Amino acid sequence: MTDGVVANLLLQGVMVIAFVPTAVGIYDGRAKEKPFPWVLAVASYVLMTATIVIGWQGNWEALVHPLASGIGVNGALMVLAFRQQRRQVPLWLFTTWGLFYFGFANSLFLC
């Protein structure tokens, strides 16, 4: 691994940790969040991931940011925001996010 790859991986860990206070605040009810901005964020990261996959050049490092920080963390905050408003996460949204994130990410990294 090059220094750039190691730096990218470490930065993604920091980015995931940076979302922890927001997630805890939403979960405890101290922070108020609307789900729509998180839905937009997840949608944008899904499109970013699709763009990377379409132009695939074999560099899996390019997928770390959109999958971990983008879809993973923003998706979790989206679900928490829906939960906070005591609204059901729309089935199509959760299914699309879940299938894409868990199915695609696991199949990509397990191969």
MODELLER restraints for C-alpha pairs under 7 A, 6 or more apart:
rsr = mdl.restraints
at = mdl.atoms
rsr.add(forms.Gaussian(group=physical.xy_distance, feature=features.Distance(at['CA:5:A'], at['CA:61:A']), mean=6.62, stdev=0.5))
rsr.add(forms.Gaussian(group=physical.xy_distance, feature=features.Distance(at['CA:12:A'], at['CA:65:A']), mean=6.24, stdev=0.5))
rsr.add(forms.Gaussian(group=physical.xy_distance, feature=features.Distance(at['CA:12:A'], at['CA:69:A']), mean=6.39, stdev=0.5))
rsr.add(forms.Gaussian(group=physical.xy_distance, feature=features.Distance(at['CA:15:A'], at['CA:69:A']), mean=6.35, stdev=0.5))
rsr.add(forms.Gaussian(group=physical.xy_distance, feature=features.Distance(at['CA:16:A'], at['CA:69:A']), mean=5.73, stdev=0.5))
rsr.add(forms.Gaussian(group=physical.xy_distance, feature=features.Distance(at['CA:16:A'], at['CA:73:A']), mean=6.56, stdev=0.5))
rsr.add(forms.Gaussian(group=physical.xy_distance, feature=features.Distance(at['CA:23:A'], at['CA:77:A']), mean=6.11, stdev=0.5))
rsr.add(forms.Gaussian(group=physical.xy_distance, feature=features.Distance(at['CA:25:A'], at['CA:31:A']), mean=4.73, stdev=0.5))
rsr.add(forms.Gaussian(group=physical.xy_distance, feature=features.Distance(at['CA:26:A'], at['CA:32:A']), mean=6.27, stdev=0.5))
rsr.add(forms.Gaussian(group=physical.xy_distance, feature=features.Distance(at['CA:26:A'], at['CA:33:A']), mean=6.94, stdev=0.5))
rsr.add(forms.Gaussian(group=physical.xy_distance, feature=features.Distance(at['CA:26:A'], at['CA:80:A']), mean=6.55, stdev=0.5))
rsr.add(forms.Gaussian(group=physical.xy_distance, feature=features.Distance(at['CA:26:A'], at['CA:81:A']), mean=6.78, stdev=0.5))
rsr.add(forms.Gaussian(group=physical.xy_distance, feature=features.Distance(at['CA:26:A'], at['CA:84:A']), mean=6.83, stdev=0.5))
rsr.add(forms.Gaussian(group=physical.xy_distance, feature=features.Distance(at['CA:27:A'], at['CA:80:A']), mean=6.55, stdev=0.5))
rsr.add(forms.Gaussian(group=physical.xy_distance, feature=features.Distance(at['CA:33:A'], at['CA:81:A']), mean=5.63, stdev=0.5))
rsr.add(forms.Gaussian(group=physical.xy_distance, feature=features.Distance(at['CA:34:A'], at['CA:81:A']), mean=5.85, stdev=0.5))
rsr.add(forms.Gaussian(group=physical.xy_distance, feature=features.Distance(at['CA:35:A'], at['CA:78:A']), mean=5.35, stdev=0.5))
rsr.add(forms.Gaussian(group=physical.xy_distance, feature=features.Distance(at['CA:35:A'], at['CA:81:A']), mean=4.94, stdev=0.5))
rsr.add(forms.Gaussian(group=physical.xy_distance, feature=features.Distance(at['CA:35:A'], at['CA:82:A']), mean=5.63, stdev=0.5))
rsr.add(forms.Gaussian(group=physical.xy_distance, feature=features.Distance(at['CA:38:A'], at['CA:74:A']), mean=6.01, stdev=0.5))
rsr.add(forms.Gaussian(group=physical.xy_distance, feature=features.Distance(at['CA:38:A'], at['CA:77:A']), mean=6.84, stdev=0.5))
rsr.add(forms.Gaussian(group=physical.xy_distance, feature=features.Distance(at['CA:38:A'], at['CA:78:A']), mean=4.95, stdev=0.5))
rsr.add(forms.Gaussian(group=physical.xy_distance, feature=features.Distance(at['CA:39:A'], at['CA:78:A']), mean=6.21, stdev=0.5))
rsr.add(forms.Gaussian(group=physical.xy_distance, feature=features.Distance(at['CA:41:A'], at['CA:74:A']), mean=6.62, stdev=0.5))
rsr.add(forms.Gaussian(group=physical.xy_distance, feature=features.Distance(at['CA:42:A'], at['CA:70:A']), mean=6.40, stdev=0.5))
rsr.add(forms.Gaussian(group=physical.xy_distance, feature=features.Distance(at['CA:42:A'], at['CA:71:A']), mean=5.23, stdev=0.5))
rsr.add(forms.Gaussian(group=physical.xy_distance, feature=features.Distance(at['CA:42:A'], at['CA:74:A']), mean=5.94, stdev=0.5))
rsr.add(forms.Gaussian(group=physical.xy_distance, feature=features.Distance(at['CA:42:A'], at['CA:75:A']), mean=5.92, stdev=0.5))
rsr.add(forms.Gaussian(group=physical.xy_distance, feature=features.Distance(at['CA:45:A'], at['CA:66:A']), mean=5.44, stdev=0.5))
rsr.add(forms.Gaussian(group=physical.xy_distance, feature=features.Distance(at['CA:45:A'], at['CA:70:A']), mean=5.45, stdev=0.5))
rsr.add(forms.Gaussian(group=physical.xy_distance, feature=features.Distance(at['CA:45:A'], at['CA:71:A']), mean=5.92, stdev=0.5))
rsr.add(forms.Gaussian(group=physical.xy_distance, feature=features.Distance(at['CA:46:A'], at['CA:71:A']), mean=6.76, stdev=0.5))
rsr.add(forms.Gaussian(group=physical.xy_distance, feature=features.Distance(at['CA:48:A'], at['CA:66:A']), mean=6.75, stdev=0.5))
rsr.add(forms.Gaussian(group=physical.xy_distance, feature=features.Distance(at['CA:49:A'], at['CA:63:A']), mean=6.58, stdev=0.5))
rsr.add(forms.Gaussian(group=physical.xy_distance, feature=features.Distance(at['CA:49:A'], at['CA:66:A']), mean=5.96, stdev=0.5))
rsr.add(forms.Gaussian(group=physical.xy_distance, feature=features.Distance(at['CA:71:A'], at['CA:101:A']), mean=6.92, stdev=0.5))
rsr.add(forms.Gaussian(group=physical.xy_distance, feature=features.Distance(at['CA:79:A'], at['CA:89:A']), mean=6.68, stdev=0.5))
rsr.add(forms.Gaussian(group=physical.xy_distance, feature=features.Distance(at['CA:82:A'], at['CA:88:A']), mean=6.48, stdev=0.5))
rsr.add(forms.Gaussian(group=physical.xy_distance, feature=features.Distance(at['CA:82:A'], at['CA:89:A']), mean=5.84, stdev=0.5))
